[in-house]
Amino acid sequence: MPMIIISGLPASGKTTRAKSLQKFFTDKGKKVHLISENISIPHAGFAKNEYFEDSQKEKQVRSDIKSEALRLLNKEDVVIVDAGNYIKGYRYELFCATKAARSTQCTLFCGIPESRAWEFNQQRTSKDVVPCNGLDKNVDNSDVPYTREIFDALCMRFEEPHGNCRWDSPLFVIFPDDTLDLEAMFSALYESKPLPPNQSTQNPPLSSTNYLFELDKLTQQIIADVLAARKIGNTGPVPVKGSQVKVEVPAGINAIQLNRLRRQFLNYSKLHHATTSTLDKVPQLFVQFLNSNCNV
């Protein structure tokens, strides 16, 4: 799901740009999901200025917007998040979600001087009406003006996006009188390679329910082969089934020492499951572990 995060001061033209993007990508044959703060706030049962006065209400709606964006994640549809998005930590969370989905993302910053944004805000004339119980999903408060107190507070809180931050990159900056380079945004979303997900955002690989039993059985057999070779006088390298590397341990090592190393390897495998989750790799990994720890 290519995601477009729109950010900017109050009354900076975010919704106008969002609708322009929606039309452009729809004309390109893409399915577009527009998630708007202007609809989410009244749907949650809050009046616009009342909502921005309460950090808990803001947190609730931000969570709703994020959840909806995650629900719509896929690699083809475009999701446009039309909101202030003034907290860089929140933008980073959306970036991580997009990265985990192996999709692409860009940020559109609607730049504007505060004085001009206030002029645009004063041109709004709609009353702040909240639907009964927030059930009407079609209520849009985008034409409701901010009070001076709320406007100033939002401008003070705003953390401007920067192109050198990976979660805001690629960053497109647009001012009210500028023409948005829609083709450049399309190229950034559909012609660039998605970032690989971090290990922390990937699901652990699935393994069979008897994995640990088979792991224990394989390592026991390797120890038994080494001890059997030593018992018949073979003091050289011992070949092991499933490993291209031979076991090279000192001739005087005993069963207690080998089994202690085996337990260490099992504990390591439990903690680093992704490294040894394929059983056919276990013999060679265990042999390498024995060779490196017995010859220290």
Secondary structure, 3 states (H helix, E strand, C coil): CCEEEEEECCCCCHHHHHHHHHHHHHHCCCCEEEEEHHHHHHHCCCCHHHHHHCHHHHHHHHHHHHHHHHHCCCCCCEEEEECCCCCHHHHHHHHHHHHHCCCCEEEEEECCCHHHHHHHHHCCCCCCCCCHHHCCCCCCCCCCCCCHHHHHHHHHHCCCCCCCCHHHCCEEEECCCCCCCHHHHHHHHHCCCCCCCCHHHCCCCCCCCCHHHHHHHHHHHHHHHHHHHHHCCCCCCECCCCCCCCECCCCCCCHHHHHHHHHHHHHHHHHCCCCCCCHHHHHHHHHHHHHHHHCC
